[in-house]
Amino acid sequence: MIHRYADYRWLRGFNMIPSWGARIEQAWWDYDGSRFREEATLATHAQANCIRLWIEFTAWMADPDRVQAAFMDAVTALGELDLLVIPCLFNRWHDLDYDYGGTYNEDLCRHIEPRLEYVRTLVEPLIADQRILTWDLCNEPATCRLDDPMAARELHWLNQVADTVRRTGAQQSITIGTHQSGDNMDIFAPLCDVLCCHPYGRTPEELRQMLAVCATVQKRHNKPMLSNETIPGCLDDKKRADCARWTIAMMEDAGYGWMGWGMREGRAISTRRDRYDGNGIDGQGFHAWFTRSGQLRPGLEFLRDRPRFQRP
């Protein structure tokens, strides 16, 4: 299996939310290869080696050929920078005020075949591509309890998505970006080759407890684990930078690596100071790592230093 490792302490990168996209769909409908390359280059200023690239059925269905071409160009652009790619195919996280888009409960009740066609269309050209680190089937599926009325639908839906990826002959691993709940990680672990966690600890002790849960889940399923979201946001640059320092060290020590959310200040929820979510220090989830002008936020200059661990 391409890029399947015993641990991922070397992993460091960002979730790339293009600054022009207020929603996932807009990121692709207004895709500009030159602008994408300009923004992707910022990741290299922080010694990143991977980008999590969000896309969604609702973006693709409007113009499948054009959106697929844009997606392939984005993968090419990241490869030009020697950045691995984690394509995230669906999103189940939703903000109550300024939603970023994705798949909703109602969508789980709709015909699934068009969505599986979307999966096949994106995956098939890349089934043996070394640029793809892993296929992230879905960001933060909602099921945390099997007695939830929607649990059976969500599990059935993601089972079919996973089966579709595997039937294409994809040689990369499959993961699911589960949020920080032991039950959530356990429920979706059987679908994954590599487990995935999203620990947003606001203090070292809180993160230590989260990582203990992750280690327990990992041992229970006997699978490697990575993290493609971590480090809470904050409006206060110093607090955010301090949190980033100790979070990165702890994530690397745990063997999971780290990927921040919302690389550059932009239009999407939590990438702009006037529209932050609640997932942050002091409840201020402003997650951008780079300013609108493309500079690291104050205090994050240490990201330019040589990493402790190198990509295999």
N, C-alpha and C positions, 0 to 999 in steps of 0.2 A: 504493500500500500504506500503510495507516494506521501512523503512528509508525515508519517506517523511516528511519533517520538515517545520515549518513555517519560520524559518531562519536557516542559515548555518554559523553563526559567529564562531562556534566551529571548522569548517573544516580547516585543515592545512595539507599540504602534497606536493607531487612532482609528476611531469610527469616522469615516469621511462623510460629512454632511455638507455638500457644496454650498457655499455662502449664498448663492442665488435661490436656493430652494427652501421655501417656507414649508413645503410638504414633499414627501417622497416623489410624488408624481411630477412636481415642478422641476425637481432636480434632473429628471430625464427628458421631460418635454422641452425644456429650455437648455438642454445639454450643449455645451460649447467645449470642444476638445482642447482648445488653447487655454481657456480659463481653467479647465480641469487640471491640465498639466501644471499650470502656474500654482494652483493650490496644493496639488499633490506634492510638489517639490518642497513645500514647507515641512513635510514629515521628515525629510532627510536632514533638516536642520536640527532635529531632535534625535538623531541617530536611530530613527524608527526602521523596522524591517518588515512591517506588515500593515495593511490597511483593510479594515472591515468595510465592505462596499454594500450599502443598502439599496435594494430594488424591491419592486412589488408588482403583483399581477395587475393592479389597477393602473400602474404606469405603462406596462407593456401592452395591455389590451387596446389602448387608444390607437396605436400604430406599431404593430409587432415588428415589422421589418426595421423601421427607423430606430426604435428603442433598443432592439437587439444589437443593431450596428453601434449605437452609442455605448451600450454595455461592453461590447467587445473592444471598442476603442479605449474605454476606461481601463480595462484589464491590460491592454497593450501599453497604455501610458504608465501604469504602475510598474509593469515589467521593465520598461525603459529605465526606471529609477531603481531597479533591483529590489522592489518591494513585493513581498508575497501578498496574496489577495484572499480574503475570506468573504465570498459573496453571501449576503444575508437575503434569502429569497422571499420571506414574508415577515411582517411585523405585527405583533399583538399588543405592544405597549401603546397606550393612548393617554394623552393629556386631556384633562377636563375643560381647559380653557382654550388652548391653542394647539389643537391636535396635529400631529405630524403625518397622519394617514396610516393606512395599512389594512389589515384584515380584522373585521368586527365579528361579533357573535352571529349576526344575521348571515354573514358570508359562509359560516360553517353549515348553514342549511341550504345553500345554493348548490347548483350542479358543480361537481368538482372537476369534470373532464377538461373544461377550458383552462382551469388552473394547472392541471397536470400537463397540458400541452405547453403552457408557459414554462413550466419546470424543464420539460424535455428540450424545448427550444434553446434555453440558456445553457443547460448542462452539456448536451451532446457534443457541441464543438470543442469542449474543454475537458473531455473525460480523462485524457492522459497528459494534461497540461501541467508542467512543473510550477507554473506561476500560482496555481490554486493551492493554498495550504489546506483548507477544509471547506466543505459546503455547510454553511449554517442554515438549516432548514427554516428556522423561525426565531425571531427575537421575542423572548419572554412570553411564551404561551401562558395562558391565564390559569390553567387548572392547578390548584393546590390541594384539592380534596376530591377523591374519587366519587363522593356522594353529591358533588356539584352537578346540577342538571345539565350543564354544558360539557361536562368532563368526557362523556362517551363520544360526543360529536367531535370534540377537539382531538382526542386520541385517535379516532378513526381517520380524521382528516390528515393528521401528521403521519400516521402509519402509511397512508397512501402516497404522501409526498416522499417519504423515505424510500418506499418501495420503488417509486418512479425513478428517483436518482440512482438507485442501485441497478435497476433494469437498463439504464442507459449504458452501463458498463463503467461508470465513474471509478477511477482508480484512486481517488482521494478519499479521505475519511469523511464521515458525516458527524456533525455536532448540532446541538440546539442551545441557543443562548438563554439558558434558564436564569430566572431572577433568584435572589438570595433567600431561598427557602429550601430546607432539606427535603420536604415532601415534593416540591416542584421538581427539584433535581432528580429525585428518586423515580418519580412517575415517568419522566421522559428518558431516563438513562438507558432503558432497553433498546431504544431506537438509535442510539449514538455509538459510534466507534470511539470517539473522544468526548469526554464529558466537558461541560462548560459552566463556569460560575460567573456571577456578577456581584462581587462583594463591594459594597459602598460603605466602608467603615468610616465613621466620623471622628473616631479616636483610635489610638493603637489598640486599646483593650477591646473595643467593639469589633475591629477588624480581626483581632486574634481569635475571638469567639466565632466569627464567621468562617475563618479558615479552618478552625477545628471541625465545624460542621462539614465543610467541603472535604476534608481529609477522611471523615467517617463515611461519607457517601462514596468517595473514590475507593476506599477499601472494600466497601460492601459490594460494589459492582466490578472491582478489579479491572478498571480501565484508566488510562491516562486522563488528565484534566488540564485544560487551559482556561484563561480568562480573557474574554474579548470585550469586557466592560468593567471598569473599576475607577476609583478615585472620585469622590464627590466634588461637585462644583462649589463655588462661593463667589460672592461679589467682592469680597476682600482678597486682593491679590496675594498678600502675605500669608493669610490663613490657607489659601488654596495651595500655594507653593510648599509650605511646610507639610501639609497633608500629603502632597504628591511625593515628597522625599521619603517619608517613612512608609507610605503605602507601597511605593515601588520596591523598596528594600524588602518588605515583608512578602510581597507577591513573588518576587524572585526567589527568596529563601524557601517559599512553599513549593516552588517548582511550577507555578502556573503562568508566570509572565504577566504582562499588563498591557491593556489597550484603553486609552482615554476616549471619552465620548465628545463629539462635536469639535473637530480640530480647529476650525477658524470661526471667528465671530461672523455671524451672518443673519439670516432672516428666520430660521427655524426656532421653535421653542427651545429655550435653554442655551442657544448660541447667541442670544442678545440680552443685554443687561436689563432691558425694560420688560422682558418676558421670560422669566426664569421659572423652572418647576420647583417642586418641594424637595427634590432629591439632592440636597446639598447641606453643607455646613451652615448652621443658623437657619436652615430651611430655605437657603438661597441657592438653587441649582443652576447657576450660570457656569456652564461647563467648558466654554471655549478655551483653547490652549494658546492660540495665536490671535492677535488683534486684527482689526479690519485691514490695517496696513501691512500685515504679514509678519509682525514681530512677536516673539515669545512674550507672554505676559510677565510683568516684573516678578522676579524671584525664581523663574523657571529656567534661567540660563544654565543651570547645572545639567540640563538635558543634552547640551551640546558635548558634554564630556564623553570620553570613551566608555561604553557600557561594560559592566562587570562580566557579562556573558555574551559570547558571540554566536550568531546563527550557525547551526551545523552545516 
